[in-house]
Amino acid sequence: MIQLGLVVVVVIILILYLKSRPEKEPSSELELKADLLKREVMRLLEEVKKKSTPIKIKRLEIEIQRFQKARRLDELLGKAEREKDPQNAIDYYLEAFSFIKKNNFELERKQEIEEKIKTLQQSPPTRISSGKR
């Protein structure tokens, strides 16, 4: 009888503890989007593992290609943003623009890249002086 009472008390304490614990809420919109993407990707992977159909396999292949293209585009844009020399930055942006057109990928970013190229073309050229005279 005492054992049953202890079990009931432990269960009640556990329930109260779990209810009083604050749930972790995402602190930003970025975290919300990252969590959503993670859930969707995990759901797709679970569906493919449970029951592989040609449609699901094709969807998985398409998503893998999209991620690879996105990483490549982000790499090019990151290099352009880090570049100190405007002409080299323009070259990276042009390469990213070419990548977008060639792959017909993230076409909505073309305008953004065109604006950055125009801004860099209008900025005065910076001269790097060497230490030699």
KAVENRA-V184814 format. One record per backbone hydrogen bond with DSSP energy under -1.0 kcal/mol. CO is the residue of the C=O (numbers start at 1). NH is the residue of the N-H. E is the energy in kcal/mol with one decimal. If there is no record, write none. Layout:
co=CO nh=NH e=E
co=CO nh=NH e=E
This chain:
co=1 nh=5 e=-2.0
co=2 nh=6 e=-2.4
co=3 nh=7 e=-2.3
co=4 nh=8 e=-2.3
co=5 nh=9 e=-2.4
co=6 nh=10 e=-2.6
co=7 nh=11 e=-2.5
co=8 nh=12 e=-2.5
co=9 nh=13 e=-2.6
co=10 nh=14 e=-2.6
co=11 nh=15 e=-2.5
co=12 nh=16 e=-2.5
co=13 nh=17 e=-2.4
co=14 nh=18 e=-2.5
co=15 nh=19 e=-2.1
co=16 nh=20 e=-2.0
co=17 nh=21 e=-1.3
co=28 nh=32 e=-1.8
co=29 nh=33 e=-2.5
co=30 nh=34 e=-2.6
co=31 nh=35 e=-2.6
co=32 nh=36 e=-2.2
co=33 nh=37 e=-2.6
co=34 nh=38 e=-2.4
co=35 nh=39 e=-2.6
co=36 nh=40 e=-2.5
co=37 nh=41 e=-2.7
co=38 nh=42 e=-2.6
co=39 nh=43 e=-2.3
co=40 nh=44 e=-2.3
co=41 nh=45 e=-2.6
co=42 nh=46 e=-2.5
co=43 nh=47 e=-2.3
co=44 nh=48 e=-2.3
co=45 nh=49 e=-2.4
co=46 nh=50 e=-2.7
co=47 nh=51 e=-2.5
co=53 nh=57 e=-2.7
co=54 nh=58 e=-2.2
co=55 nh=59 e=-2.3
co=56 nh=60 e=-2.3
co=57 nh=61 e=-2.3
co=58 nh=62 e=-2.5
co=59 nh=63 e=-2.5
co=60 nh=64 e=-2.2
co=61 nh=65 e=-2.2
co=62 nh=66 e=-2.4
co=63 nh=67 e=-2.4
co=64 nh=68 e=-2.3
co=65 nh=69 e=-2.6
co=66 nh=70 e=-2.7
co=67 nh=71 e=-2.4
co=68 nh=72 e=-2.1
co=69 nh=73 e=-2.7
co=70 nh=74 e=-2.7
co=71 nh=75 e=-2.1
co=72 nh=76 e=-2.2
co=73 nh=77 e=-2.6
co=74 nh=78 e=-2.4
co=75 nh=79 e=-2.1
co=76 nh=80 e=-2.1
co=77 nh=81 e=-2.2
co=78 nh=82 e=-1.9
co=79 nh=83 e=-1.3
co=85 nh=89 e=-2.3
co=86 nh=90 e=-2.6
co=87 nh=91 e=-2.1
co=88 nh=92 e=-2.1
co=89 nh=93 e=-2.6
co=90 nh=94 e=-2.8
co=91 nh=95 e=-2.2
co=92 nh=96 e=-2.5
co=93 nh=97 e=-2.7
co=94 nh=98 e=-2.6
co=95 nh=99 e=-2.4
co=96 nh=100 e=-2.3
co=97 nh=101 e=-2.2
co=98 nh=102 e=-3.0
co=99 nh=103 e=-2.2
co=100 nh=105 e=-1.7
co=106 nh=109 e=-2.0
co=107 nh=110 e=-1.6
co=109 nh=113 e=-2.1
co=110 nh=114 e=-2.7
co=111 nh=115 e=-2.3
co=112 nh=116 e=-1.8
co=113 nh=117 e=-2.4
co=114 nh=118 e=-2.4
co=115 nh=119 e=-2.3
co=116 nh=120 e=-2.3
co=117 nh=121 e=-2.4
co=118 nh=122 e=-1.6
co=119 nh=123 e=-1.1
